[in-house]
Amino acid sequence: MILQRLSIDNFKNIAQARLEFSPKANCLLGNNGMGKSNLLDAIYYLSFCKSFNGVNDAMLIKRDEDFCIVNASYLRRNAEDELVLGMSRNKRKSLKRKGKEYQRLSQHIGLFPLVIIAPNDIDLIRGNSDERRRFIDMIISQSDHNYLDQLIRYNKSLDQRNKLLRDGCVDHNLYMAIEFAMSMSAEYINRQRKMWLDRLSEIFNRYYNAIAGDGEQVELIYQSQLNEADATLEKLFDGCRRHDEIVRHTSVGVHRDDIEMNVSGMPVRKTGSQGQCKTFTIALRLAQYELLSEATSLKPLLLLDDIFDKLDATRVERIMEIVMCDTFGQIFITDTNRTHLDNIIARTSGDYRIWEVSGGTFTPLNSIQ
């Protein structure tokens, strides 16, 4: 899949931009705060219908403007495709594909696969379990729409159960109906997370060793209350019912799942150096890319947002070798260091674009090859 052209009006600090991209390497050079990451966020939004920074939609519209529009042309499965995103203040956002608006944005997830590697990926290691669940859910949802539906159903039922607990409801029949729906979804979610994480772990180990070199053993361990022998959500609810009534929230279920991340048998969040943590998250994202590529039969877009900081020269060199190989398709790279970008460009056989970014303006530094 290739993003061929992008048109932006009033997205964050980008007042107006009209860009044509290389099918391989697209480099954005500039100081921090100039708009490099904002361009990546616009591309990300077209795939996931949300910002990768987690900001609300109102904050994506340029200050003192009432609307923003992002229009993109893709080459997808050898056919032209178009997405148009429109947002106005205090109005429902609109995403259209080939001129037809989505009624449910969840229908769009996975059709234009994308992987981003960004500085806030450190939250995968040092953040709470929500970050790690979101990571695995994003991988699975892009290729399994049933999984996304089950996840949405589970979370809606979870909200209903928590409301009953907060309200002090004692109607057993109400709980039974909600818990049955949660149990059905939880079984599927648990099974898919286990299967996908097993496959992800194999690929992740390969990428970590390719970047860090041999000598460090890494592992991903799926932690779930449903992994226990003969465990079902109904049994877990029965065992914690009185506790949940006291604390007034649901204390068991797949919304409590986590992924244990270790280096040499120790939690990377506690013992990992900055370089190890950065290598760990980059390897995770590269493994995510390969897994998505296999599952969707498409090469996702790969967005690299200022990823070389806190890495030694050897690891930077190994990462550049990896992302420029044939396994990966179109990539978008931001950096403040021209040397890193020049090293990337040297591997492209002339097929690249590079822009200097300043104040939301993108100035081409080379012509289309």
MARGU-337000 format. One record per residue (C-alpha): residue in three letters; residue number from 1; x, y, z. Coordinates in steps of 0.001 Angstrom, whole numbers, plus 500000, padded with zeros to 6 digits. Layout:
# MARGU-337000
 type seq   east  north     up
  ALA NUM      X      Y      Z
...
# end
This chain:
# MARGU-337000
 type seq   east  north     up
  MET   1 500000 500000 500000
  ILE   2 501333 503438 499032
  LEU   3 500242 506907 500140
  GLN   4 500728 508901 496945
  ARG   5 499447 512391 497789
  LEU   6 498291 514270 500878
  SER   7 496408 517551 501118
  ILE   8 496027 519235 504529
  ASP   9 494142 522334 505636
  ASN  10 494159 523585 509247
  PHE  11 495404 520396 510935
  LYS  12 497218 521365 514144
  ASN  13 499890 523935 513131
  ILE  14 499691 523041 509431
  ALA  15 497665 525774 507737
  GLN  16 498054 524274 504286
  ALA  17 500201 521549 502752
  ARG  18 500150 519739 499413
  LEU  19 502619 516840 499323
  GLU  20 503513 514072 496856
  PHE  21 505396 511120 498284
  SER  22 508013 508606 497241
  PRO  23 506842 504984 497339
  LYS  24 509822 504203 499599
  ALA  25 511518 506830 501808
  ASN  26 510003 510188 502832
  CYS  27 512108 512268 505198
  LEU  28 511047 515279 507274
  LEU  29 513865 517418 508658
  GLY  30 513430 520193 511207
  ASN  31 513634 521323 514794
  ASN  32 511174 520136 517414
  GLY  33 507738 521753 517371
  MET  34 507843 522691 513679
  GLY  35 505155 520279 512417
  LYS  36 506990 517069 511458
  SER  37 505059 514897 513910
  ASN  38 501829 516695 513065
  LEU  39 502100 515486 509482
  LEU  40 502581 511921 510727
  ASP  41 499578 512381 513012
  ALA  42 497408 513363 510045
  ILE  43 498478 510195 508215
  TYR  44 497865 508131 511359
  TYR  45 494407 509644 511808
  LEU  46 493370 508501 508338
  SER  47 494056 504896 509376
  PHE  48 492743 504903 512958
  CYS  49 490260 507818 513135
  LYS  50 492111 509237 516122
  SER  51 495366 510996 517018
  PHE  52 498356 508896 518039
  ASN  53 498972 511375 520872
  GLY  54 495524 510736 522328
  VAL  55 494384 514371 522094
  ASN  56 490709 515059 521465
  ASP  57 489496 516044 518015
  ALA  58 488876 519694 518899
  MET  59 492601 520150 519565
  LEU  60 493465 518911 516064
  ILE  61 491849 521906 514377
  LYS  62 494259 524805 513942
  ARG  63 493799 527571 516465
  ASP  64 491380 530303 515352
  GLU  65 490019 528093 512559
  ASP  66 486621 526382 512471
  PHE  67 487459 523269 510460
  CYS  68 490205 521023 509155
  ILE  69 490342 518777 506092
  VAL  70 492794 515992 505257
  ASN  71 492568 514448 501790
  ALA  72 494718 511473 500799
  SER  73 495218 509416 497640
  TYR  74 496467 505837 498017
  LEU  75 497505 503001 495767
  ARG  76 495981 499991 497506
  ARG  77 495973 496479 496021
  ASN  78 496973 498020 492666
  ALA  79 493913 500311 492615
  GLU  80 493470 504027 493341
  ASP  81 491760 504814 496640
  GLU  82 490859 508073 498367
  LEU  83 490128 509121 501950
  VAL  84 488764 512503 503026
  LEU  85 488617 513492 506679
  GLY  86 486583 516519 507691
  MET  87 486257 518002 511180
  SER  88 484411 521082 512377
  ARG  89 484112 522458 515881
  ASN  90 481094 521092 517778
  LYS  91 480112 518842 514861
  ARG  92 480471 515137 514129
  LYS  93 483645 514293 512227
  SER  94 483310 512771 508794
  LEU  95 485489 510175 507075
  LYS  96 484729 509337 503455
  ARG  97 486236 506635 501293
  LYS  98 485823 507144 497556
  GLY  99 483184 509778 498353
  LYS 100 481091 507521 500616
  GLU 101 480884 508367 504301
  TYR 102 481341 505705 506961
  GLN 103 478378 505279 509285
  ARG 104 480507 503375 511797
  LEU 105 484174 504336 511949
  SER 106 485035 500895 513333
  GLN 107 484316 499550 509822
  HIS 108 487379 501447 508586
  ILE 109 489940 500076 511063
  GLY 110 492413 497742 509383
  LEU 111 491667 498682 505786
  PHE 112 494667 501041 505620
  PRO 113 497165 499341 507975
  LEU 114 499830 501476 509590
  VAL 115 502519 501145 512257
  ILE 116 504101 504094 514026
  ILE 117 507244 504124 516165
  ALA 118 507300 507227 518360
  PRO 119 508926 508537 521575
  ASN 120 505807 507850 523647
  ASP 121 506238 504130 522923
  ILE 122 508190 504059 526178
  ASP 123 504740 503933 527801
  LEU 124 504467 500356 526526
  ILE 125 507173 499481 529038
  ARG 126 506802 501981 531848
  GLY 127 503110 502806 531589
  ASN 128 500220 500886 533117
  SER 129 498602 497742 531709
  ASP 130 496144 499829 529649
  GLU 131 498990 500753 527275
  ARG 132 500012 497150 526692
  ARG 133 496436 495959 526167
  ARG 134 495893 498797 523708
  PHE 135 499019 497684 521838
  ILE 136 497900 494074 521336
  ASP 137 494290 495135 520670
  MET 138 495452 497459 517893
  ILE 139 497410 494669 516229
  ILE 140 494532 492204 516287
  SER 141 491798 494715 515401
  GLN 142 493486 495723 512146
  SER 143 493070 492218 510738
  ASP 144 490173 490716 512730
  HIS 145 486975 492779 512710
  ASN 146 485187 490207 514859
  TYR 147 487788 490841 517554
  LEU 148 487096 494567 517460
  ASP 149 483339 493921 517683
  GLN 150 483818 491584 520648
  LEU 151 486059 494136 522351
  ILE 152 483464 496882 521904
  ARG 153 480708 494601 523231
  TYR 154 482782 493558 526225
  ASN 155 483605 497153 527163
  LYS 156 479960 498227 526845
  SER 157 478879 495370 529116
  LEU 158 481695 496219 531528
  ASP 159 480414 499799 531751
  GLN 160 476905 498472 532458
  ARG 161 478127 496137 535210
  ASN 162 480179 498892 536824
  LYS 163 477147 501183 536792
  LEU 164 475065 498540 538580
  LEU 165 477809 498191 541187
  ARG 166 478087 501957 541685
  ASP 167 474306 502214 542042
  GLY 168 474267 499431 544629
  CYS 169 471972 497216 542520
  VAL 170 471178 493812 544055
  ASP 171 469091 492371 541200
  HIS 172 470875 489076 540448
  ASN 173 469089 488650 537097
  LEU 174 470468 491934 535790
  TYR 175 473994 490894 536683
  MET 176 473487 487471 535113
  ALA 177 472441 488915 531744
  ILE 178 475387 491321 531595
  GLU 179 477923 488779 532837
  PHE 180 476818 486211 530260
  ALA 181 477482 488704 527450
  MET 182 480869 489614 528961
  SER 183 481840 485954 529290
  MET 184 481093 485183 525636
  SER 185 483226 488091 524437
  ALA 186 485987 487508 526986
  GLU 187 486531 483933 525826
  TYR 188 487157 485077 522253
  ILE 189 489339 488029 523314
  ASN 190 491496 485835 525554
  ARG 191 491944 483173 522885
  GLN 192 492952 485688 520204
  ARG 193 495317 487620 522464
  LYS 194 497068 484395 523407
  MET 195 497414 483246 519797
  TRP 196 498594 486588 518417
  LEU 197 501036 487232 521254
  ASP 198 502648 483826 520750
  ARG 199 503291 484669 517100
  LEU 200 504361 488231 517903
  SER 201 506913 486942 520428
  GLU 202 508705 484858 517802
  ILE 203 509080 487795 515421
  PHE 204 509908 490242 518221
  ASN 205 512821 488114 519430
  ARG 206 514279 488070 515933
  TYR 207 514129 491862 515555
  TYR 208 515459 492549 519045
  ASN 209 518508 490339 518419
  ALA 210 519033 491923 514998
  ILE 211 519214 495379 516587
  ALA 212 520911 494631 519928
  GLY 213 523083 491699 518875
  ASP 214 523226 488310 520557
  GLY 215 523530 487918 524308
  GLU 216 520243 489314 525621
  GLN 217 517207 487074 526034
  VAL 218 513845 488841 525765
  GLU 219 510340 487532 526343
  LEU 220 506697 488591 526262
  ILE 221 504375 486766 528678
  TYR 222 500597 487095 528415
  GLN 223 499067 487510 531875
  SER 224 495334 486864 532186
  GLN 225 493072 485578 534921
  LEU 226 491489 483383 532249
  ASN 227 494782 481586 531636
  GLU 228 494384 479602 534850
  ALA 229 493275 475986 534450
  ASP 230 489466 475660 534094
  ALA 231 489049 479419 534618
  THR 232 485928 481040 533181
  LEU 233 484655 484552 533642
  GLU 234 481483 483217 535296
  LYS 235 483584 481453 537962
  LEU 236 485690 484556 538481
  PHE 237 482566 486689 538933
  ASP 238 481146 484227 541461
  GLY 239 484356 484345 543454
  CYS 240 484646 488131 543618
  ARG 241 481007 489218 543724
  ARG 242 481054 490401 547347
  HIS 243 484393 492146 546830
  ASP 244 483084 493958 543724
  GLU 245 479993 495105 545618
  ILE 246 482228 496653 548279
  VAL 247 484707 498378 545939
  ARG 248 481941 499154 543397
  HIS 249 483809 498167 540271
  THR 250 484603 494991 538324
  SER 251 487892 493546 539543
  VAL 252 488181 490529 537218
  GLY 253 488081 490060 533453
  VAL 254 490128 490584 530300
  HIS 255 490199 494337 531000
  ARG 256 492780 493422 533663
  ASP 257 495079 491516 531280
  ASP 258 498730 492528 530956
  ILE 259 501897 491644 529043
  GLU 260 505009 490965 531086
  MET 261 508115 492248 529295
  ASN 262 511510 490868 530320
  VAL 263 515170 491171 529343
  SER 264 517468 488425 530599
  GLY 265 514732 487228 532945
  MET 266 514205 490646 534595
  PRO 267 511399 493181 534024
  VAL 268 512670 495651 531429
  ARG 269 510646 498441 533076
  LYS 270 512788 498113 536220
  THR 271 516203 497072 534967
  GLY 272 516404 498161 531326
  SER 273 518729 500975 530276
  GLN 274 517465 503753 528018
  GLY 275 519033 502007 525032
  GLN 276 517510 498647 525969
  CYS 277 514054 500148 526458
  LYS 278 514256 501975 523132
  THR 279 515451 498823 521357
  PHE 280 512673 496817 523031
  THR 281 509895 499124 521815
  ILE 282 511320 499465 518298
  ALA 283 511572 495676 517985
  LEU 284 507971 495382 519199
  ARG 285 506756 497779 516519
  LEU 286 508765 496124 513756
  ALA 287 507301 492775 514808
  GLN 288 503857 494375 514750
  TYR 289 504554 495520 511180
  GLU 290 505564 492059 509961
  LEU 291 502593 490415 511661
  LEU 292 500154 492903 510122
  SER 293 501734 492519 506702
  GLU 294 501222 488749 506869
  ALA 295 497655 489026 508165
  THR 296 496414 491682 505713
  SER 297 498508 490799 502628
  LEU 298 499381 494498 502487
  LYS 299 502568 496320 503399
  PRO 300 501463 498825 506073
  LEU 301 502766 502367 506117
  LEU 302 505682 502683 508550
  LEU 303 506018 505983 510434
  LEU 304 509293 506601 512301
  ASP 305 508991 509647 514540
  ASP 306 512354 510756 515975
  ILE 307 513385 507195 516847
  PHE 308 517183 507471 516853
  ASP 309 517602 509457 520087
  LYS 310 519318 507556 522949
  LEU 311 520596 504825 520636
  ASP 312 524270 504142 519975
  ALA 313 525593 504355 516423
  THR 314 525681 500573 515987
  ARG 315 521999 500143 516832
  VAL 316 521038 503072 514605
  GLU 317 522919 501466 511720
  ARG 318 521197 498113 512274
  ILE 319 517746 499724 512383
  MET 320 518394 501549 509131
  GLU 321 519464 498287 507481
  ILE 322 516246 496625 508633
  VAL 323 513715 499277 507604
  MET 324 515241 499754 504161
  CYS 325 515028 496063 503237
  ASP 326 512307 494657 500976
  THR 327 510210 493449 503952
  PHE 328 509141 497036 504543
  GLY 329 507245 499230 502117
  GLN 330 506718 502992 502255
  ILE 331 508272 504748 505236
  PHE 332 507998 508256 506696
  ILE 333 510868 509443 508902
  THR 334 511214 512556 511051
  ASP 335 514474 513715 512597
  THR 336 516327 516814 513713
  ASN 337 519633 515284 512557
  ARG 338 520380 515544 508839
  THR 339 523093 512875 509144
  HIS 340 520579 510168 510058
  LEU 341 518378 511085 507109
  ASP 342 521319 511210 504704
  ASN 343 522285 507691 505790
  ILE 344 518732 506509 505103
  ILE 345 518719 508234 501705
  ALA 346 522030 506598 500771
  ARG 347 520272 503215 500925
  THR 348 517322 504138 498694
  SER 349 518943 504030 495239
  GLY 350 517651 507548 494603
  ASP 351 513959 506841 495322
  TYR 352 513214 509306 498123
  ARG 353 511704 512675 499026
  ILE 354 512963 515048 501706
  TRP 355 511390 518212 503114
  GLU 356 512584 520867 505515
  VAL 357 509832 521640 508023
  SER 358 509424 525008 509729
  GLY 359 506323 526518 511306
  GLY 360 503991 524014 509670
  THR 361 505449 524677 506198
  PHE 362 507078 521914 504132
  THR 363 509828 522939 501715
  PRO 364 511059 520221 499297
  LEU 365 514817 519718 499333
  ASN 366 514794 517466 496272
  SER 367 512646 516912 493225
  ILE 368 510532 513807 492597
  GLN 369 512855 510997 491528
# end
